[in-house]
Amino acid sequence: MGVTSKKVTGTDETTTFDHGRVEVVHVGDFTMRKNTFEPGWRWSEHVRPLAKTETCQVHHVGYLLSGRLGVRTTDGEEAEIGPGEAYEILPDHDGWVIGDEAVNSIEFSGS
């Protein structure tokens, strides 16, 4: 079939951690994630103990709905992503919320 749709009435899985939540919906061969990171959230402090890796190893492709997200790669590149921006972040990075507004984003990945 050439079209796959799914009424989203909830999530297929939800992961919560201190200062954050990731809600996952699977559609066909793709995964969509709604990320919510509260002020004070930092990947290296709040997710690294769960991931058990030194840096985030996920390849992120998404769209920032609200808040400001800081990112630093292991090679020292630093960026700030704001509302209305699409982004791609390669593995080997840290991320954090900038300021007092929660970061809300939607991310997409293939299977």
C-alpha positions as CSV (number, residue, x, y, z in Angstrom):
1,M,0.0,0.0,0.0
2,G,1.3,3.5,-0.9
3,V,-0.3,5.4,2.0
4,T,0.0,4.8,5.7
5,S,-1.8,6.8,8.3
6,K,-2.5,6.5,12.0
7,K,-4.8,8.4,14.2
8,V,-2.7,9.6,17.1
9,T,-4.7,9.3,20.3
10,G,-1.7,8.6,22.5
11,T,1.9,7.4,22.2
12,D,3.3,4.0,21.5
13,E,6.0,4.5,24.1
14,T,7.0,7.3,26.6
15,T,10.3,7.7,28.3
16,T,10.5,10.1,31.2
17,F,13.6,11.4,33.1
18,D,14.5,14.3,35.3
19,H,13.4,17.5,33.5
20,G,12.2,15.7,30.4
21,R,10.0,13.4,28.4
22,V,10.1,11.8,25.0
23,E,6.9,10.5,23.5
24,V,7.2,8.1,20.5
25,V,4.7,7.3,17.7
26,H,5.5,4.7,15.0
27,V,4.0,5.2,11.6
28,G,4.9,2.7,8.9
29,D,8.7,2.5,8.7
30,F,9.2,5.8,10.5
31,T,9.3,7.0,14.1
32,M,8.2,10.4,15.3
33,R,9.3,11.7,18.7
34,K,7.9,14.7,20.7
35,N,10.5,15.9,23.0
36,T,9.8,18.1,26.0
37,F,12.8,19.3,28.0
38,E,12.2,21.6,31.0
39,P,14.5,24.5,32.1
40,G,17.6,23.1,33.7
41,W,17.7,20.0,31.5
42,R,21.0,18.9,30.1
43,W,21.7,15.6,28.3
44,S,25.0,15.0,30.0
45,E,23.3,15.3,33.5
46,H,19.9,13.8,33.0
47,V,20.1,11.3,30.1
48,R,23.7,10.1,30.1
49,P,23.2,7.8,33.2
50,L,20.3,6.1,31.3
51,A,22.1,6.0,27.9
52,K,25.4,4.8,29.4
53,T,27.4,6.6,26.8
54,E,29.7,9.6,27.2
55,T,27.8,11.7,24.6
56,C,24.4,11.4,22.9
57,Q,24.7,8.9,20.1
58,V,21.4,9.7,18.3
59,H,21.2,11.3,14.9
60,H,18.5,13.9,15.3
61,V,16.4,15.5,12.5
62,G,13.6,17.7,13.7
63,Y,11.7,21.0,14.1
64,L,11.9,23.1,17.2
65,L,8.4,24.3,18.3
66,S,9.4,26.4,21.4
67,G,12.3,27.2,23.7
68,R,16.0,27.4,22.9
69,L,18.3,24.4,22.6
70,G,22.1,24.6,23.0
71,V,24.2,21.9,21.4
72,R,28.0,21.2,21.6
73,T,29.7,18.5,19.5
74,T,32.7,16.6,20.8
75,D,34.9,18.5,18.2
76,G,33.9,21.8,19.9
77,E,31.2,23.0,17.4
78,E,28.5,24.9,19.3
79,A,25.0,26.0,18.1
80,E,21.8,27.5,19.4
81,I,18.5,26.3,17.9
82,G,15.4,28.4,18.3
83,P,11.6,28.2,17.6
84,G,10.7,27.7,14.0
85,E,14.1,26.1,13.0
86,A,14.5,22.7,11.4
87,Y,17.7,21.0,12.5
88,E,20.0,18.0,12.0
89,I,22.3,17.1,14.9
90,L,24.9,14.3,14.3
91,P,25.9,11.8,17.0
92,D,28.5,12.7,19.6
93,H,27.0,15.8,21.2
94,D,25.6,17.2,24.4
95,G,22.5,19.3,24.5
96,W,20.8,21.7,27.0
97,V,17.9,24.0,27.5
98,I,18.8,27.7,27.3
99,G,16.7,30.1,29.5
100,D,13.5,29.6,31.4
101,E,11.2,28.2,28.6
102,A,10.8,24.5,28.0
103,V,12.1,23.1,24.7
104,N,9.4,21.3,22.7
105,S,10.4,19.7,19.4
106,I,9.2,17.0,16.9
107,E,11.8,14.6,15.5
108,F,11.7,12.1,12.7
109,S,13.7,9.0,11.9
110,G,13.5,6.0,9.6
111,S,13.5,2.4,10.7
